[in-house]
Amino acid sequence: MNLPNKLTVLRLILTFVFVALLSAEFPHGKSLALIVFSIAAITDFLDGYLARKHNLITKFGKLMDPLADKVLMCAGFVLLVSHELIPAWVVIVILAREFLVTGLRLVASAEGVVLAAENLGKHKTIWQIVTVIYFLVSLASTEPAFSWMRWLFEWKLTSHAIVGQILIWLSLLLTVVSGLSYAWKNRKLLSDW
């Protein structure tokens, strides 16, 4: 297994650590969850960069990298709902898109075709990561390790709400548009089934 694929597997492992940290109620759990999520997000960019730069692109990476992204992002958004930071319906739309794209990938895989991630989907992932990190910082700022960041969210509560809403809507828009684009470009796979 090459380094980019190991980073993809690491991202999956870090996702489970992130979920455990944010779900458990113990000192510094939110701060640690923010750090673990951020490291996992960095591996998302790093594995793709290394695979392309060193020509280490594999079928495993083409399939598992986007899947690991979906697992990480879905976990992040579901946990934000559980902390009442974003509306549940937003996460339902995001999950529906991810199931649609994963379903298309499974159909393609059954046909012997590997569907790589598209640029629009990569932009979607970037904005989803930014959105989740923004809200994780707001959670972590309630703990001593990140209390120095509390001013970002207390300075103007209205501004914080507006920034949060913009990030949610931008993530949602990119999620829907990239999902529809992916389905449209790969509609032949569905029509053959």
Number of C-alpha atoms within 10 A of each C-alpha: 8 13 13 25 22 14 22 26 17 16 26 21 14 21 26 15 16 25 18 13 20 25 15 10 10 9 12 17 19 26 24 17 26 25 17 20 27 19 15 24 22 14 22 23 15 16 23 19 15 17 17 12 10 9 9 16 18 14 12 12 24 16 18 17 24 24 19 21 23 21 16 24 23 19 18 26 25 20 20 20 15 14 13 10 16 19 14 15 10 17 22 14 14 25 20 15 21 22 14 16 23 17 13 19 22 16 18 16 13 10 11 9 13 16 20 14 16 13 10 16 19 16 15 22 21 16 19 24 21 17 22 26 20 17 22 23 21 24 23 25 20 16 17 13 14 17 15 11 16 17 12 14 17 12 10 11 12 11 13 17 12 12 13 18 14 13 19 20 13 15 23 19 14 21 25 18 15 21 22 15 15 20 17 11 10 16 12 10 15 13 7 8 6
